[in-house]
Amino acid sequence: MAREPREGRGGGRERERDGGDELIDKLVTINRVAKVVKGGRRFAFAALVVVGDQKGRVGYGAGKAREVPEAIRKATDRAKRTMIRVPMKEGRTLHHDIIGHYGAGTVVLRSASAGTGIIAGGPMRAVFETLGIGDVVAKSLGSRNPHNMVKATFAALQRIASPRSVAQRRGKKVSDLLGKREQHHGEQHHGAAQEAHDA
């Protein structure tokens, strides 16, 4: 028996939410699924939605229902309940590069300089846009399944650490951590200048 054609992927759907938290939700993908019963097949729709406030909070959720709007509503409600906060550098990029894994999905997230923009594939782009990151470079190295890509991206984002949190964990001041790096860079620059002068 011929397999039923899949519904189109929902990439560009975006809605502004009313309310105090001003949440934006993006439909990552929608897929028609079938349950085989005695009388034939029952069709339903499975939706994957990402929700964020564009200020550092983001969540994802999956929902399944007989009708598309109901599936999207269920996914959006689940996404709101599982939101995480991600520390951002200067409010526009990540503090450091990181790799995320989930199942067969592997993603590499890299911080980027101002003006780079969001360089990422569809599911990951939806996460970054709702999160509010303006500059990031991301690459998927494993599964291209949207669910695995989104979950691997969240696994990476949950491990992002800000200098403040690292300093608290190590019992140091933020200036101690950043100061050493600045000093090290300064020494390298001075050494290179000295070598150029000697040459």
Secondary structure, DSSP 8 states (H G I E B T S, - for coil): -----------S-EEE--STT--EEEEEEEEEEEEEETTEEEEEEEEEEEEE-SSSEEEEEEEEESSHHHHHHHHHHHHHHT-EE---BTTTB-SS-EEEEETTEEEEEEE--TT--EE--HHHHHHHHHHT--SEEEEE-S---HHHHHHHHHHHHTT---HHHHHHHHT--HHHHHHHHHHHHHHHHHHHHHHHHH-
